[in-house]
C-alpha cells in the first residue's frame, strides 16, 4: 500500500411575500405570510447546542426558517422554537430535519447527542467482519482496474487502500519517499510529493482543491477539511487564492493529469465511485477513484510498468 507524508507539515491555523399552509396534528397548524425577514430575525440567538447546529445546517443549505419548515412540512413556529431552545424535539423530529437538511451521517449523530439522544449511526472499521461484502466489492473494483491505478480514500482524502498498479506507480514516481501516512491532497501539493512529476500541476492542483470543496461530505467543509486546506495552501508555490472555492469557475467534462519521469509520460483521467444508500458512517465517507489512460502511450507505459 502507498504510504507518504511530507517531511515538514505547515502549522495548522485555525423576497417577495407568499402564503403557505402547514399541516396540523402533531405540528402546529398555521397560515403565515413570509416577510423575508421574520425567520432570520428570530434566529439570531440560540440557547441550546441543538439550536445552534440546526441553524448552522439550515444556513449552510441557504434556507430561511420558513423554507425549511415548508420542505420538512413542519410549522415555522416550531422551527423557530427549536433553534432558540424554547422547544425540545423528539428523536424522530431530529432525524426528520437532518434528512431534510441532507446532514451527513456523522453529523446526524452529533445532532442526536445535542438533543439528548444516543447516536444512531455506527462507524465500522472497513476490515470488520460485518463489512465483508462491501470489502470484497471494493477489492474486486481495485483488481479489475489493473494495470491502471485505483485508490480508496476517506472523507479527508487519506488513502485507505490501493491496487498493485497504484502502489507500483507511486513507487516509480516517489521512490523511497512513498512511505508514511498518505493523503492525496498533500501528495499533490507538497514540493516533495507528486508535484515535481506533474507537468500540468497548476491546472490539476487547482482543480483538486476545488474538488475538495465540492465533494465534502454533505457539501460543507468540516474542521479537518478546513485544516487540510489551510495546510496545503501554506506550502511553497501554492497560490493563496486556491483556499477559497471559485463558484464561477467553468466546469469542464474532464481534466487529465499528466505525469512525466524517466522518459515515460502518463496521462490519466479518473472516475469516482461511492456506495449507494449507506447506513454506516464509514461506508458513506469512502470513495474509490479509478484512473484510466487518456491515450495509447499511457496504456503502453502502464503495462510496461506492470512487467
One Martini backbone bead per residue (centre of mass of N, CA, C, O) as a GRO file, in nm:
protein
  307
    1UNK     BB    1   0.099   0.034   0.018
    2UNK     BB    2   0.064   0.362   0.016
    3UNK     BB    3   0.316   0.581   0.169
    4UNK     BB    4   0.293   0.932   0.270
    5UNK     BB    5   0.493   1.220   0.384
    6UNK     BB    6   0.581   1.508   0.471
    7UNK     BB    7   0.850   1.638   0.624
    8UNK     BB    8   0.684   1.920   0.657
    9UNK     BB    9   0.437   2.065   0.834
   10UNK     BB   10   0.227   2.299   0.849
   11UNK     BB   11   0.072   2.489   1.044
   12UNK     BB   12  -0.235   2.492   1.208
   13UNK     BB   13  -0.525   2.702   1.132
   14UNK     BB   14  -0.764   2.838   1.256
   15UNK     BB   15  -3.903   3.880  -0.138
   16UNK     BB   16  -4.145   3.768  -0.157
   17UNK     BB   17  -4.463   3.728  -0.090
   18UNK     BB   18  -4.621   3.438   0.080
   19UNK     BB   19  -4.844   3.157   0.100
   20UNK     BB   20  -4.886   2.900   0.358
   21UNK     BB   21  -4.973   2.562   0.446
   22UNK     BB   22  -4.992   2.375   0.747
   23UNK     BB   23  -4.993   2.111   0.931
   24UNK     BB   24  -5.155   1.950   1.156
   25UNK     BB   25  -5.139   1.814   1.484
   26UNK     BB   26  -4.825   1.763   1.587
   27UNK     BB   27  -4.843   2.020   1.445
   28UNK     BB   28  -4.870   2.356   1.380
   29UNK     BB   29  -5.128   2.521   1.267
   30UNK     BB   30  -5.080   2.747   0.978
   31UNK     BB   31  -5.094   3.088   0.842
   32UNK     BB   32  -4.837   3.258   0.650
   33UNK     BB   33  -4.648   3.552   0.596
   34UNK     BB   34  -4.365   3.627   0.410
   35UNK     BB   35  -4.115   3.885   0.471
   36UNK     BB   36  -3.795   3.774   0.483
   37UNK     BB   37  -3.722   3.843   0.814
   38UNK     BB   38  -3.840   3.674   1.043
   39UNK     BB   39  -3.656   3.425   1.062
   40UNK     BB   40  -3.378   3.565   1.111
   41UNK     BB   41  -3.457   3.741   1.358
   42UNK     BB   42  -3.527   3.470   1.540
   43UNK     BB   43  -3.208   3.337   1.484
   44UNK     BB   44  -2.971   3.504   1.625
   45UNK     BB   45  -3.047   3.331   1.880
   46UNK     BB   46  -2.918   3.070   2.094
   47UNK     BB   47  -2.984   2.816   2.379
   48UNK     BB   48  -2.869   2.560   2.212
   49UNK     BB   49  -2.693   2.321   2.058
   50UNK     BB   50  -2.910   2.236   1.857
   51UNK     BB   51  -2.987   2.515   1.750
   52UNK     BB   52  -2.708   2.580   1.630
   53UNK     BB   53  -2.698   2.337   1.433
   54UNK     BB   54  -2.953   2.395   1.273
   55UNK     BB   55  -2.865   2.675   1.180
   56UNK     BB   56  -2.613   2.589   1.031
   57UNK     BB   57  -2.752   2.394   0.821
   58UNK     BB   58  -2.954   2.592   0.709
   59UNK     BB   59  -2.742   2.797   0.604
   60UNK     BB   60  -2.581   2.596   0.429
   61UNK     BB   61  -2.864   2.563   0.252
   62UNK     BB   62  -3.007   2.837   0.216
   63UNK     BB   63  -3.232   2.866   0.452
   64UNK     BB   64  -3.507   2.947   0.581
   65UNK     BB   65  -3.735   2.880   0.810
   66UNK     BB   66  -3.967   2.864   0.607
   67UNK     BB   67  -3.834   2.673   0.403
   68UNK     BB   68  -3.785   2.439   0.598
   69UNK     BB   69  -4.077   2.402   0.684
   70UNK     BB   70  -4.179   2.330   0.403
   71UNK     BB   71  -3.993   2.081   0.346
   72UNK     BB   72  -4.072   1.936   0.638
   73UNK     BB   73  -4.365   1.989   0.735
   74UNK     BB   74  -4.337   2.239   0.937
   75UNK     BB   75  -4.363   2.475   1.153
   76UNK     BB   76  -4.214   2.778   1.190
   77UNK     BB   77  -4.241   2.794   1.498
   78UNK     BB   78  -4.089   2.531   1.562
   79UNK     BB   79  -3.821   2.605   1.438
   80UNK     BB   80  -3.773   2.849   1.616
   81UNK     BB   81  -3.787   2.697   1.892
   82UNK     BB   82  -3.549   2.506   1.836
   83UNK     BB   83  -3.327   2.729   1.788
   84UNK     BB   84  -3.397   2.880   2.082
   85UNK     BB   85  -3.484   2.646   2.302
   86UNK     BB   86  -3.821   2.631   2.347
   87UNK     BB   87  -3.783   2.339   2.222
   88UNK     BB   88  -3.819   1.978   2.222
   89UNK     BB   89  -3.731   1.722   2.038
   90UNK     BB   90  -3.764   1.446   1.887
   91UNK     BB   91  -3.599   1.198   1.743
   92UNK     BB   92  -3.762   1.207   1.478
   93UNK     BB   93  -3.725   1.511   1.424
   94UNK     BB   94  -3.421   1.516   1.397
   95UNK     BB   95  -3.411   1.316   1.155
   96UNK     BB   96  -3.596   1.473   0.968
   97UNK     BB   97  -3.423   1.732   0.950
   98UNK     BB   98  -3.162   1.597   0.859
   99UNK     BB   99  -3.277   1.494   0.594
  100UNK     BB  100  -3.367   1.766   0.477
  101UNK     BB  101  -3.056   1.886   0.518
  102UNK     BB  102  -2.839   1.674   0.439
  103UNK     BB  103  -2.703   1.526   0.672
  104UNK     BB  104  -2.458   1.363   0.769
  105UNK     BB  105  -2.415   1.092   0.967
  106UNK     BB  106  -2.210   1.203   1.168
  107UNK     BB  107  -2.383   1.471   1.224
  108UNK     BB  108  -2.637   1.327   1.327
  109UNK     BB  109  -2.516   1.231   1.589
  110UNK     BB  110  -2.468   1.517   1.697
  111UNK     BB  111  -2.763   1.599   1.705
  112UNK     BB  112  -2.859   1.381   1.899
  113UNK     BB  113  -2.676   1.457   2.136
  114UNK     BB  114  -2.780   1.753   2.163
  115UNK     BB  115  -3.084   1.628   2.224
  116UNK     BB  116  -3.030   1.354   2.417
  117UNK     BB  117  -2.936   1.125   2.222
  118UNK     BB  118  -2.845   0.851   2.082
  119UNK     BB  119  -2.667   0.725   1.859
  120UNK     BB  120  -2.725   0.560   1.536
  121UNK     BB  121  -2.455   0.566   1.380
  122UNK     BB  122  -2.207   0.377   1.260
  123UNK     BB  123  -1.837   0.315   1.281
  124UNK     BB  124  -1.693   0.094   1.074
  125UNK     BB  125  -1.459  -0.101   1.004
  126UNK     BB  126  -1.351  -0.220   0.701
  127UNK     BB  127  -1.239  -0.503   0.851
  128UNK     BB  128  -1.501  -0.593   0.935
  129UNK     BB  129  -1.709  -0.860   0.910
  130UNK     BB  130  -1.980  -0.698   0.828
  131UNK     BB  131  -1.803  -0.569   0.565
  132UNK     BB  132  -1.726  -0.790   0.359
  133UNK     BB  133  -1.897  -0.734   0.103
  134UNK     BB  134  -1.771  -0.453   0.056
  135UNK     BB  135  -1.474  -0.535   0.052
  136UNK     BB  136  -1.498  -0.725  -0.192
  137UNK     BB  137  -1.597  -0.509  -0.389
  138UNK     BB  138  -1.352  -0.324  -0.370
  139UNK     BB  139  -1.140  -0.536  -0.454
  140UNK     BB  140  -1.262  -0.587  -0.734
  141UNK     BB  141  -1.218  -0.303  -0.845
  142UNK     BB  142  -0.912  -0.295  -0.810
  143UNK     BB  143  -0.847  -0.540  -0.988
  144UNK     BB  144  -0.995  -0.448  -1.252
  145UNK     BB  145  -0.795  -0.192  -1.299
  146UNK     BB  146  -0.588  -0.342  -1.406
  147UNK     BB  147  -0.288  -0.157  -1.477
  148UNK     BB  148  -0.445   0.064  -1.319
  149UNK     BB  149  -0.508   0.294  -1.101
  150UNK     BB  150  -0.635   0.257  -0.752
  151UNK     BB  151  -0.825   0.419  -0.485
  152UNK     BB  152  -0.887   0.457  -0.131
  153UNK     BB  153  -1.097   0.696   0.040
  154UNK     BB  154  -1.171   0.938   0.252
  155UNK     BB  155  -1.305   1.243   0.340
  156UNK     BB  156  -0.977   1.345   0.372
  157UNK     BB  157  -0.789   1.191   0.152
  158UNK     BB  158  -0.714   0.930   0.272
  159UNK     BB  159  -0.545   0.638   0.238
  160UNK     BB  160  -0.682   0.296   0.255
  161UNK     BB  161  -0.615   0.203  -0.050
  162UNK     BB  162  -0.464  -0.015  -0.311
  163UNK     BB  163  -0.345  -0.115  -0.589
  164UNK     BB  164  -0.073  -0.234  -0.751
  165UNK     BB  165  -0.056  -0.005  -0.959
  166UNK     BB  166  -0.038   0.230  -0.755
  167UNK     BB  167   0.210   0.134  -0.604
  168UNK     BB  168   0.399   0.134  -0.848
  169UNK     BB  169   0.360   0.429  -0.940
  170UNK     BB  170   0.449   0.573  -0.673
  171UNK     BB  171   0.725   0.437  -0.664
  172UNK     BB  172   0.827   0.552  -0.931
  173UNK     BB  173   0.801   0.858  -0.840
  174UNK     BB  174   0.903   0.844  -0.511
  175UNK     BB  175   1.012   0.597  -0.396
  176UNK     BB  176   1.110   0.613  -0.067
  177UNK     BB  177   0.883   0.841  -0.016
  178UNK     BB  178   0.652   0.606  -0.020
  179UNK     BB  179   0.597   0.691   0.295
  180UNK     BB  180   0.357   0.695   0.506
  181UNK     BB  181   0.101   0.883   0.545
  182UNK     BB  182  -0.153   0.919   0.302
  183UNK     BB  183  -0.239   1.216   0.103
  184UNK     BB  184  -0.355   1.341  -0.183
  185UNK     BB  185  -0.328   1.648  -0.136
  186UNK     BB  186  -0.041   1.650  -0.029
  187UNK     BB  187   0.097   1.502  -0.264
  188UNK     BB  188   0.021   1.721  -0.483
  189UNK     BB  189   0.134   1.997  -0.321
  190UNK     BB  190   0.398   1.903  -0.237
  191UNK     BB  191   0.729   1.941  -0.328
  192UNK     BB  192   0.792   1.619  -0.228
  193UNK     BB  193   0.591   1.495  -0.410
  194UNK     BB  194   0.420   1.489  -0.713
  195UNK     BB  195   0.470   1.773  -0.836
  196UNK     BB  196   0.742   1.731  -1.014
  197UNK     BB  197   0.566   1.509  -1.213
  198UNK     BB  198   0.361   1.739  -1.296
  199UNK     BB  199   0.304   1.914  -1.589
  200UNK     BB  200  -0.010   2.016  -1.490
  201UNK     BB  201  -0.027   2.123  -1.191
  202UNK     BB  202  -0.193   2.385  -1.170
  203UNK     BB  203  -0.459   2.274  -1.288
  204UNK     BB  204  -0.492   2.013  -1.105
  205UNK     BB  205  -0.461   2.139  -0.821
  206UNK     BB  206  -0.691   2.340  -0.839
  207UNK     BB  207  -0.910   2.127  -0.896
  208UNK     BB  208  -0.870   1.962  -0.639
  209UNK     BB  209  -0.952   2.190  -0.438
  210UNK     BB  210  -1.234   2.217  -0.555
  211UNK     BB  211  -1.315   1.925  -0.487
  212UNK     BB  212  -1.298   1.945  -0.185
  213UNK     BB  213  -1.544   2.127  -0.171
  214UNK     BB  214  -1.758   1.968  -0.345
  215UNK     BB  215  -1.694   1.666  -0.191
  216UNK     BB  216  -1.797   1.725   0.063
  217UNK     BB  217  -1.964   1.601   0.304
  218UNK     BB  218  -2.266   1.768   0.255
  219UNK     BB  219  -2.119   2.035   0.125
  220UNK     BB  220  -1.930   2.075   0.392
  221UNK     BB  221  -1.672   2.193   0.556
  222UNK     BB  222  -1.478   2.068   0.785
  223UNK     BB  223  -1.231   2.100   1.009
  224UNK     BB  224  -1.028   1.906   0.870
  225UNK     BB  225  -1.053   2.035   0.589
  226UNK     BB  226  -0.965   2.317   0.668
  227UNK     BB  227  -0.684   2.235   0.769
  228UNK     BB  228  -0.587   2.113   0.505
  229UNK     BB  229  -0.613   2.371   0.334
  230UNK     BB  230  -0.427   2.547   0.506
  231UNK     BB  231  -0.176   2.375   0.472
  232UNK     BB  232  -0.144   2.358   0.155
  233UNK     BB  233  -0.160   2.680   0.119
  234UNK     BB  234   0.136   2.699   0.274
  235UNK     BB  235   0.281   2.601   0.053
  236UNK     BB  236   0.507   2.631  -0.170
  237UNK     BB  237   0.343   2.768  -0.461
  238UNK     BB  238   0.059   2.807  -0.331
  239UNK     BB  239  -0.209   2.971  -0.392
  240UNK     BB  240  -0.426   3.144  -0.188
  241UNK     BB  241  -0.685   3.143  -0.375
  242UNK     BB  242  -0.742   2.825  -0.345
  243UNK     BB  243  -0.892   2.837  -0.063
  244UNK     BB  244  -1.122   2.944  -0.240
  245UNK     BB  245  -1.404   2.894  -0.383
  246UNK     BB  246  -1.489   2.882  -0.735
  247UNK     BB  247  -1.810   2.945  -0.850
  248UNK     BB  248  -1.720   3.054  -1.160
  249UNK     BB  249  -1.594   2.814  -1.257
  250UNK     BB  250  -1.556   2.624  -1.518
  251UNK     BB  251  -1.690   2.327  -1.631
  252UNK     BB  252  -1.537   2.030  -1.719
  253UNK     BB  253  -1.555   1.711  -1.813
  254UNK     BB  254  -1.223   1.680  -1.812
  255UNK     BB  255  -0.909   1.630  -1.629
  256UNK     BB  256  -0.595   1.570  -1.707
  257UNK     BB  257  -0.319   1.394  -1.579
  258UNK     BB  258   0.040   1.462  -1.601
  259UNK     BB  259   0.311   1.240  -1.613
  260UNK     BB  260   0.684   1.270  -1.572
  261UNK     BB  261   0.944   1.007  -1.610
  262UNK     BB  262   1.208   0.866  -1.747
  263UNK     BB  263   1.061   0.903  -2.043
  264UNK     BB  264   0.772   0.891  -1.914
  265UNK     BB  265   0.419   0.907  -1.997
  266UNK     BB  266   0.116   1.005  -1.808
  267UNK     BB  267  -0.238   0.998  -1.891
  268UNK     BB  268  -0.511   1.083  -1.679
  269UNK     BB  269  -0.833   0.980  -1.583
  270UNK     BB  270  -1.125   0.994  -1.360
  271UNK     BB  271  -1.320   0.799  -1.131
  272UNK     BB  272  -1.599   0.800  -0.893
  273UNK     BB  273  -1.690   0.585  -0.619
  274UNK     BB  274  -1.993   0.522  -0.446
  275UNK     BB  275  -2.217   0.439  -0.203
  276UNK     BB  276  -2.535   0.336  -0.176
  277UNK     BB  277  -2.734   0.387   0.084
  278UNK     BB  278  -2.592   0.448   0.352
  279UNK     BB  279  -2.573   0.332   0.724
  280UNK     BB  280  -2.263   0.405   0.741
  281UNK     BB  281  -2.007   0.610   0.788
  282UNK     BB  282  -1.785   0.471   0.630
  283UNK     BB  283  -1.955   0.424   0.366
  284UNK     BB  284  -2.015   0.725   0.307
  285UNK     BB  285  -1.690   0.822   0.302
  286UNK     BB  286  -1.613   0.643   0.080
  287UNK     BB  287  -1.383   0.623  -0.211
  288UNK     BB  288  -1.329   0.537  -0.559
  289UNK     BB  289  -1.038   0.584  -0.759
  290UNK     BB  290  -1.011   0.568  -1.115
  291UNK     BB  291  -0.760   0.519  -1.361
  292UNK     BB  292  -0.731   0.632  -1.701
  293UNK     BB  293  -0.631   0.629  -2.014
  294UNK     BB  294  -0.584   0.906  -2.251
  295UNK     BB  295  -0.376   0.713  -2.404
  296UNK     BB  296  -0.171   0.483  -2.556
  297UNK     BB  297   0.093   0.544  -2.406
  298UNK     BB  298  -0.014   0.494  -2.122
  299UNK     BB  299  -0.088   0.201  -2.160
  300UNK     BB  300   0.197   0.100  -2.223
  301UNK     BB  301   0.342   0.204  -1.967
  302UNK     BB  302   0.167   0.050  -1.762
  303UNK     BB  303   0.238  -0.236  -1.867
  304UNK     BB  304   0.543  -0.209  -1.826
  305UNK     BB  305   0.534  -0.154  -1.519
  306UNK     BB  306   0.402  -0.444  -1.464
  307UNK     BB  307   0.568  -0.659  -1.659
   0.00000   0.00000   0.00000
